[in-house]
Amino acid sequence: MTSQQSLRDRQVASIEKILNLNHLAPEDTSTHDATTSNGLIPQATPILNSDGDPIWKVLVFDDLGRDVISSVLRVNDLRSWGVTIHLNINSQRHQIPDVPVLYLVEPTEGNLKIIASDLSRNLYSDAYINFLYSISRPTIEEFASQVAAAGTSENIAQVYDQYLNFVVAEPDLFTLAMGRETYWALNSANTPDEQLDELVDRTVTGLFSVSVTLGTIPIIRCPKGGPAEMIATKLDRKLRDHILNSKDNLFSASSQRQAAGHATVSSRPVLIIVDRSVDLVPMLSHSWTYQSLVHDVLKMRLNRITVETPIDEANPGKGSTKKAYDLNSNDFFWSRNAGVPFPQVAEDIDTELTKYKEDAADITRKTGASSLEDLQNDTSASAQHLKAAITLLPALRERKATLDMHMNIATSLLKSIKDRQLDNYYQLEETITKQSKAQVLELLNDESKGTNPLDKLRLFIIWFLSTEVEVSRADMTRFEEALTRLGADIAPIQYVKRVRELTRMTMMTSAPTQPAQQSASNEIFRGFSSIGNRLTDRFKDGALGANFENLISGVKNFLPENKDLTITKITESIMDPASASSSAIAKTENYLYFDPRSANARGTMPAASQVRQQGNSMPGALSGLTPGTQASFGQRRQGFGEAIVFTVGGGSMDEYGNLQDWAKRTSAASGGGTTSMKRRIVYGSTELVNAEDFVMGELARLGRESG
């Protein structure tokens, strides 16, 4: 893990190597560090055939392979590496003779049977088979016997384990793409033991692949009991066995730098594995940062969103059309504003539009054209100015397209904010512990405070999990009746009631790290109108029309306080114990400690099915035995510059943003001296789950099972 390379950079480099038939790209021969952390694809030259032409190829992937590639590369990137066509392995595929095929698939029996069938039918010429994670010995032997029986072994050019079974959504954000039911499966008493074992093993395999891609073996910390301990123990054993049993192991290059005597323990990252149940609030809360709003409101998946835009802004009666957008690290505006509070995003759109108009005006002024469109057809301009203008046109058009996209996204978000009063919910949740039972009940019954049942259900559960006030059975009946009248499904509450006390034991509330601005509330929560007045004209130019001012009026413009979430406090207590609060350190004091490189700091764990429902835990969850090592005082107090924070059972975009804010804030606070430490955090989860899917898909299901 280096400061020059993000997880996304490293995954891109690995995929490019696969597309280059597992030959090192020119950049890779002198390390990939030249790739900047903004995620841009390095322009390496594909290998050529004997005639000096690019080796054109077919790419075949399964669903996970598609998700892995599509999150970091686009069709044009694939073409630059000689991929002429890409197909799903389960789709109907026709013969393309004399063209090699690249497979990027999971090593499942089903996929291997299809590959064997492709070989026997001579669909392609040479086959380059790449598995997303390590294939088991019995499975590869079965595949070899099928190929030998068919007599097609000469068509196989390569077989590689690639360790890429994780999806990178942002430069330092990943998921294992395990679906939106992981929390339910891990906490349901109805989950079969075999499925439980499979979930744990798949998580271990994914984290092993992340470690391989980052090129480092982490120290592992986790709480006692629950899935996190199971996963930490099995991952420790998998890393340990790989180091001991592989002559040329996957970490050998980096291990030369990390061997004893050449690097201290703290120069390695710490992998902090926690269960989702440590804090449910981030999965439910209403957000105010750009990326969190996009994920929650527009249901972003694999960096893709769909937005409804009017067919004709001047005539809304003509209806709307749906547009799909990709948000990734190549997008300059998204890279800069993803983690920024939404009001600041609106202001930055204004700034960028002004800058674009000035640049466009400058070009047209020099050439004498009246607009960029006229410039393309103008032959009277001087050759020198025309040449300069044409050189700049593509970049300007790309900037304009990006800004138009974000204007459409901002408009869609603003409409939802206003229709659902999301700014009010966010404001209430910022001070949720100050709300009394009477105030919450009044809010639920007040239609002027929003009519979306799910929004009010989310707010109530957050209050119920956070309040210190005792909620009697009679109180709960009144709350449930109010929610039922709204049309809300109260099944999630049945489950939350069962786990409330356990979750409250691990939640950590935090006072703002900066004092709140002391001013009148009507100024803190002033309207968007000042921004709207400046933006309206620009948004008209962007084909969004005058309706934007109506949307923006009344939406509250306030900046969130710097308040650390529970998972951030846990991370701080492990990465920077000297600065952490005593309450946070007390929560992590008994976290287990695993070092796969050490002869100590290890333990053994039986199958998940043998330890479920032992000890105090979530209903139906894993818990019980405690292998591993209690951290010594020195191990508890050592600091780390880099961390991988992983949540088992679903991740939250709010947590990702909060961790990145803490890392930036504390890195800046350390100053620029020789002892300063630039902190970096990679956040991962089994799957990024938005609030609607978590509440109605998982909590509701658990509630119905428990009721």
N, C-alpha and C positions, 0 to 999 in steps of 0.2 A: 504494500500500500504506500504509494508515494504522493507527495503533494501535487506533482505534475499530472498525475493520471487519476481520473475518476473511474468508478466501476463501469460506467458506460463506455469510456475510452477503451478499457481492457476487453470488454465484451465485443465491441466493434472490431478490434484488432483480431480477436479469435475467430469471428465470423468471416472476416476478410481472408484470413488464412485458409479457411475451409473453401471459400469461393475460388481461391487461387490453387485449388487441388492440394492443399496442405503444404504448399511451398511458402517460405517466408517472403513477405512483400519487401520491397527495397527498404522502406522505413524500418521494418522490423530487424534488419540486420544490424542496425545501430541503435536498437531499442526503440520502443514506441513512445518514448517520453516526449518526443517532439510534438505529438498530438496535443493540442491545447485542450484545457478542461471544459471548453464550451461545447464539446461533443462533435465538432466538425469532422467529416469523414476524410481521412488522409488520401491524397491523390496518388496512389501507387499504381504501377503499371502491371497489368495481368501478364502471366507467363505466356509465351508464344509457342506455336508449333514449329516444326522443322522448316516450314515455308515462311516463317516470320509473321504469320497471322495469329490473332487472338484465338485461344481455344474456346469455342462456343460450347455451351453446355445447357442441360436441362436441370432445374432444381425441383426436387420432390420433397415435400415436408408433410408431417402430420399436424394436428391442431396446435400442439405445444411448439413445434418447430416454427410454424407460421407466426405464432404470437411472439416468440423470441426475436425473430428477424424483423417483423413489421414494426416493433416498438423502437428500433434503432436505425433501420435502413428503409429506403423507398425504392420504387421500381427503377428509377434512374440510376441509383447506386448499384443495384443488381446488374443492370445492363453494362455499367462501366467495368464490371468484372466478368463479362462474357456470358451472363445468364440471359438466354434468349426467351425462355418461357419458364414459368414456375407453376406447379400443380400440386394439389393435395393428393396424398397417397391413396385416399379412399375414393377419389373421383375416377370417372372413366377416362382412361388415357390410351392414346393410340400410338402405334409404332413410329418412332423417329430414328431411323437407322443411321449409323455412322456418327452419332452425337453422344458424347459421354453424359452420364447422369450423376448428379450429386444428391444423395439422400441425407436429410437431416431429420431424424426421427427418434422417438423413444424406442428402446430395445425390447419391445413387447412381442409376444408370440404372434399376434395378429399382423403387426408390421413386418416381421421377418418372413411370414408366409407370403405376404404380398410381394416383397422383394424377391423371394425365391421364384415366385410365379413370373415376375417381370423378366428375370434372367432366363427362365425356360422358354418364354415367348419371344426372346430377343427383341424386346421393345427398344433398347438402346444399345450402344456399344459398351465401352468400359463403365463399370459401376464404382463410384467412390462413396463408400458407406460411412456415414458419420452418426454415431449415437449421441444423444443429448446427455447421457450419463453412462456410467460403466455397466456393461452387460455382464450378467452372471455367467459363470462357467458352464452350467448345464444348458443354458439358453443358447450360447454360442456353439456348443457342441451339437445341439439339435439342429441349428441352422446349417452347420457344416455338413452334417449327414444328409440334409435335404439337397444341398447344392451338389454334393458328391454323387448322390443318386441320380440327379438330373444331368450330371456331366457338364455343368456350367461354371465351374470354378475359375476357368481361364478368363471369364468376363469380369471378375472382381479385381479391380486395380488396388483398392485400399479399404481397410476397415479400421476406424479410429473411435476411441472414446473421447468425447469433447468436453464434458463437464460444463454444459451451458443450459441446464434445466432451470433457468430463472429468467424472469422478464424485467428489464430495466425501464422504468417509466421516466425517471429523471436521472441526471448524472450520478446521484448518490441515493437513489430510491429504487428498491427492487421488490418484486413479489415472486412467490413460488407458483403462482397461477393454479392454486389448489381449489378454487371455487368458493362460492359464497355461503357454504354450509359447514365450514370447518369448526366454527365455534359451537354450532349445534351438535355436530358429531362428537366433539371432545367432551361435551357436557351433558349429553343425553344418556340415560340409562338404557335406552333402546338400541344404542349403537352396537353391532356385533363386535366381538373381540377381534376378529380378523380385520375388519375395517379400521379399528382403532390402531392395530399394529401397522397396517398399511399407511395410515396417516402419519404416524410417528416416523416410520422408515423413509417415507417420501420427503418429509421435512428434513431429516438428517442428510439425505442424499443431496437435497437442494443447497443446504448450508455448506456441505463439503464442496460442492461445485463453486459456490461463491468464494470460499477460501482458496481454492485452486486458481480461480480467475484473478483474485487479488494477489496471489503469489505469496501468501503468508499464513502461518499457523497461529491462530489467536489464542490468548488466554480466555477461558470460558468461565463466566459467572452466571449463576441462576439461583432463584429461590428454591427452598426445599419443597418437595411435593409437587404434584401436578404434572402436566405434560412437559413443562419447561425442563424439569429435572430429568425426565425420561429422555428427552431429545439431547440435552447436554451430555448425559452419560453415554448415549450411543454414539454421538458425534465425537466425543473424546476417544472412545474406543476405535472408531473408524479411522480417525487421523493417526492415532498411535499405531494401529496395525499397519497402516499404509507406510509409515516411516520405517517401521521395523522390518517389514516383509518385502519392500520394494527396493531392489538394488539401486535403481536410478529413479527415485521417487519424484513426484510432481513438484515438490518444493525444493528439490536439490539445488537449483540455481540460486534461489533466494536464501536457502539455508546457509550457503557459504557466507552470506553477509550477517546471518543471524546466529551463527554458531557461538557457543560459549566462548567468552573472551573477546568476541568481536562486536557483540551487541548486548545491551541489557534487556531484561525481561520487559521493561516498560517501553522499549522501542517497538515492540510488537503491539498490534491492536488488541483491544479487549472485546470479546463477543458477549453481549449481555442478552440473555434469552429470558423473556418474561411471558407469563400467560396473559391473555386478553382480560381475564377477570380482575387483574390488578387495578384496573380503572376502566369502567364502562362509559364514563361521561364523554370522552372525545369521540366515541362512536355515535353519540346522539346529538351533540351540540350543533347549534347553528353557527355558521362560520362568517368571517368578515374579510378574509384574505382572498385574493383573486383565484388561486389554484383550488382552495377549499370550496369556494362558491361554485366554481365550474364543476368540481367533482360531485358536490352535493346536489346542485340544482339541475345541471345539464347532464348528469349521469355519465361522466367521462369514463371510458374504458379503453385501455391500450392507447392512451393519448389521443383518442378520437372522440369527438362530440358531434351531435346533430342539433342544428339550430333552425328554428322557423323564422324565415324572413319574408316580409311582404313582397308580392310580385310587383306591385307598383305603389311606391310610398305616397304618391299624390292621390291615389285612389285605393284606399284600404279595402273597399268592397270587392276588389278583384281576388281577394284571398291571399294565401301565403304559400311559400314553397319551402321545402326542407333542404338545408345545405349541410354537408359533412365537412368538418375541419379537423386537421391534424395539428396538435400542439406538441412541439418537441424542442430540443435544445438548439436546433438550427434557426429557430424563430427568435430574432433579437429582442422583440418586445416581450415575449413570454419568458425568456431567460432572465430578463431584468425585472419583471414585474410579477412573476408567479407567486412569490411569497409576500407581496406588498398588500396592505389594506386597500380595499376596493376604491375608496374615495381618491387615494393617491394614483391609482391606475387610471381613473377618469381624467385626472389632471395631466398625467403623462401622455395620454392619447392627444389631449389638446396641444401639448408641447410638441409632440412628434408631427402632428398635422400642420402646425405652424411652420416647423422646420422644413417639412416636405414642400409646402407651398412656396417658401422662400427659395429653396433649391430649384424647384421647377421654374419659378419666375426668373431666376438668374440665368438659367439655360436659354429660355425663350428670349430674354432681353438681348443676350449676346448674339443670337442668330437672327433676331428680327421677327421671329414667328410669334403669333398671338397665343398659341398654346402648344402643349406637347403633341397633341394630335395633329395640329397643322404642321408641326416640325417634320413629321415623317413624310409629308408630301411636298415639302418646300424645297425647291431647287435653286432659289435665288440667294440663299444664305452663303456666306463665304465658306470655302471648302474647309479651312482650318477650324472654324467654329462648328461647322456641321459635323466634322469628324469627331470633335471632342464631345458634342452633344449626343451623337449616336453611341459613342462609347459609354456614356453615363446613363442612357435611356433604360437598358435592362435592369440595372440596380435600382433606378427610381421606380420602375414599374413594379418590381418585387416589393419594395418598401410600401408602395401604395396598396398592393394586394394584401400585404400583412396587416396594414392599418385598417383597411376595409373589413378584414376578417375580425379583428379585435373590436371594431366598432359594432359589428353585428352581434358579437358575443356580449359586449357590454350592454347593448340595448336589450338583449334577451334576459340578461341577469337583472337589469333594472326593472323590467316588467314583472319578473317573479318577485323581486324584493318588495315592490310596491303592492302587488296583488296579495302576497302572503304576509306582508309586514315583517319581513325577515330582519330588518334593522331593529325593530322593537324587541323581537325575540333575542337577538344577540345582546342588546343592551340589558335586558332582564337577566340573561344567563351570566353576564359579567358580575352581577351582584346577587346571584341566586340565593346565597345563604342568608341574605337580609330579608328575604320575602317570608311573611308569616303565612300560616295556614289559611287565614281569611283572605289575604291578598291573592294567593294562588287560586283559591276557589272562585273568587270574584273574576279573576282573569279567565278561567275556564268558561265561566258563564257569560262573559262579555263578548258579544259578537263583533263589537267595534275594534276589538284587539286581535282580529284575525279569525277566519272561519275554517282554515284547513285543519281537519281532525288530527292528522299525523304531527303537525307542528306543535299543537297543544299537548299531545301525548308525550312527545320528546321533552318538552319543557317540564312537564310534570315529573317524569322519571328522573330527570337531572336534579330537580328540587328534592325529590324523595331520597335520592342517593346522597345528596350533599347536606341536607338540613340536619341540625342538631336537635330540632324539635321532635318530641315524641308524637308519632302518628297513631292514634287509637283505631280500633276496628270500625267504630262509628265514623271517624274522620275519613278513613279509606273508602267506606261505603259511599259517602257524599262525593268524594272525588271521582269514584268509578261511575256513579250515576251521571255526574256532569259530563264526563267523557263519553259515556254511552249516548247521551242526548245529542252530542255533537256528531255521532256516527263513528267514533273511534273504536277500534278493536282493543279491548282491555286485556286480552290474553298475555301480552308481554309483561303486564304488571304482576300477574300471578307468579311468573318466574323471578322477576326482580325482587319481590317480597321475600322469596326464599334465600336469595344470595346477598341481600342488602348488607347485613351485618358483616359478612366475610369480606365483601368488596370495600366497605368503609374502613376496615382494618388496614388495608393496603393503600387506599387513596391518600394523597397528600395535597392539601390546599396550600397555596403560596400567596403571600402578600406581594403586591406589585414590586418589581425591582426598581422602579422609578416612581417617585411620588406623583399622584394624579395632579393634573393642572387645576389650580384653584381658581375657578371662574364660574360664572352663573351657568346653570344647567342649560338654559336656552342658547348659550353660546357654545358650550361643549357639543351639544347635540343640534347644532344649527343645520338648516336645510342644505340640500345640494344646490340650491338656486344659484349661488355665486359661481359654481363650476358650470351649471347649466347655461347661464347667460353667455359664458365664453365659448362653450362647446357647441351651442345650437347651430351657429352659422357653419362651423366646420363639419358638423355631422350632416348638414344639408349638402355640403360639397361631397361628402362621402356616400351620398345616395340613401341616407337614412331618414331625411325629412324632418319636418318641424315637430313631429310627435315626440321627439326626444325630450324637449323641454317639459312637456306634460308628464313624461315618465319620471323625470329626474326631480321634479318639484316635490317636496315633502319627504324625500328619502333622507335619512339622517346621515350627516357627515361627521363621523367621529373616529378617532384613532384608538385602537385597542391598547390597553395597558400591557406592559411587559410582564406577563404572569406565567410562570413556569408550570407546565402540567406535571402530573405524577411521574410519568415516564422520564421526563427531563430531570426531575429531582433525583430519581434513581440513578440516571446516567451521571449526573453531577457528583453524587456521593461516591461513585466508583472511579470516574475519570479524574475528579479534582476534590478529593476528600478534605483537603485543607480549607477549601472555601465553602463546602457544603454545610447545610444546617445540621444541627445535632439530631433533629427528628428524622431527617432523610438518612443520615448515617445509621441511626438506630434501626431503620427499616431494612437496610441492606447488610447490617452487621453479620447476620447469619447466612448470607448468600454462600452457596457452595463455590469451590474454586477448583478448576480443572486446568492442568497444563499438559497437553499431549506430548510435549517434549521432555517432561519430567518423569523420573521413575516413581515419584510420589504423585500426589494430587490426582488420584484416579480411583475408580470404583467399578463395580459390576452391577448390572441391573437385569432382572428377569424380564420376561415378556410383559407388555402392557396389561394383558388380560389377567396376570397374576397379582397385580398391585392396585387395580382399580377399586375404588370405594373403600380404601383403608385410610383411616384417620379423617381429620376434618378437611373437607374440600367442597368444591362445587358439587351439587347433586349429580351423581353419575360420572363425575370426572375422575381422572387419574390422580393418585396420591400415594402416600404410604412410605415406602422404604427410602432411605436417604444414603445413597452411596456417595462417592466423591470425598472431598477433603474439606474440613472447616478451614477457612482462610486464617493464616497466622496474622498477628497484629501488623507485621510488615507488609504482608500481601494485601491486607485491607486498606492500608494507608498509602500504597504506592499509587502514583498518578499515571494517566495514560494520555497521549496526545491524539490517538485515533481510536474510534470505537465502531463496532457494528452492533446496532440495537435491533433486536428481532422480537416481534410480538407473535405469539402462537394463538391463532383463532381469529385473525383479522386485524388489519392496520387502518390507521386514520391519517388522512392528509393533514389534519390539524397537528397531530403529533410530529409528523415529518417537518412541517414548517416551524413548530416550536423548538425542536431540537436544533435545526439549522440556525434559528435566531440566537439560541443560547451559545452555540459554537462560535458564531460571529462576534457576539457581545463579549464573551470571555476571552476570545483571542485578541480582540481590540484592547480589552482592559489590561492585558498582560504587557502591553507596550511594545516598543520596537527594539529593546535592548538585546543583549546576547542571551539572556535567560528567557526571553519571550517564547511562548509556545503557540503555534498555530494549530488550533484544534479542528478535527474533521470527524464527522459522523456520517456513516452510511446507515440508512433506516430500511428495514425490510419486514415483511410479514408474509403469512401464508397467502393472503389476498387482500387487496385494498377494497374495503366494503363501505358503500355509502350508507347514510343513516336509514333510509327507507328499507333497503335490503336487510340491514342488521335488525331493525325493530320488527318489521312485518315478516321477514323471512326466517329469522333465527330465534329471536326472543319470543315471538308469538308461538312458534312451534314448540319451544321448550315449555312455555306457559300452558299450552293445551295438554302437553304430556304430563305436566305436574299437577294439573287441575282435576 
